[in-house]
Amino acid sequence: MAEGNFTSVSEFLILGLTDDPILRLIFFLIFLLVYSVTIMGNLCIIMLIRVSSQLHTPMYLFLSHLAFIDIWYSTSVTPEMLKGFLVGRDTISYAGCAAQLCSAFAFGTSEGILLAMMAYDRYVAICNPLFYAISMSNRVCVQLITVSYVGGCLNALVFTTFVFNLVFCGPDEIDHFFCDFPPLMEISCSDIHLIQTLSSISAAIIILSTVPTIIISYVYILCAIMRIQASDGRQKAFSTCASHLTAVILYYGTITFTYVQPSSSRSLEQNKIVSLFYTVVIPMLNPLIYTLRNKDVKRALMKIMGKNASSW
């Protein structure tokens, strides 16, 4: 489009998941419950790890930061979505849309990197237990966690800058429940081939720098577990890895579908469903996964509940 032959939009109209007022009310109640469980569940994980001395280990330090990321990941999207259910078609400012996309990308990327760090932690704990205290010292853990946050922020800032250097000249309707990348590309007046290529490259770099870490770690973990003679020891090793592996599969499966798969092979409706899963549902599932499948967390929770009951 020729320079000066357009009117740039100052706000966007979020169409949401449905126009049906009854469905909007039902969705509002469902996702309000989901968001409440997300906040309460992840806050409980953080507080439980903080007050339980038996959980003051690198594994649970990483888990507390995963819970922190999940709180803000969901918060970057869900409140605006809930507002849309109440008002119908919701409007968001140009700057607000940029901030929402940036925060979702920052916390989403940080979560992916942190999951890889957690896989490495499990590898060291199971395959090199004698060197665990040295390899996963407090300093090393802080450095790894810092890398996950810095990596997420850098990826989000660069990506958001590229997206909002595009021209949006109308229509201003985003066929989604938040300012996500695919629907923004649909309404841009600029040539989007470069930014779509950069999106796939960015996602591929993150996936190729984290997924091999996870795969290699679990190959070595599996080999180490198979060499354990005692069934109790083997079962304990499996239980400490099962919850993390479940979280990895859920997260990377949906992210790969959205940002690596060619856009021609998917629809915006599919993107809505997948985006809903990884921004709203997974942050709720993670504390449930780590609580229900982790004996240490359940013991710490029962111990605190027992202390509270005895104090009454």
Secondary structure, 3 states (H helix, E strand, C coil): CCCCCCCCCCEEEECCCCCCHHHHHHHHHHHHHHHHHHHHHHHHHHHHHHHCHHHCCHHHHHHHHHHHHHHHHHHCCHHHHHHHHHHCCEEEEHHHHHHHHHHHHHHHHHHHHHHHHHHHHHHHHHHCHHHHHHHCCHHHHHHHHHHHHHHHHHHHHHHHHHHCCCCCCCCCEECCCCCCHHHHHHHCCCCCHHHHHHHHHHHHHHHHHHHHHHHHHHHHHHHHHHCCCCHHHHHHHHHHHHHHHHHHHHHHHHHHHHHCCCHHHCCHHHHHHHHHHHHHHHHHHHHHHHHHCCHHHHHHHHHHHHHHHHHC
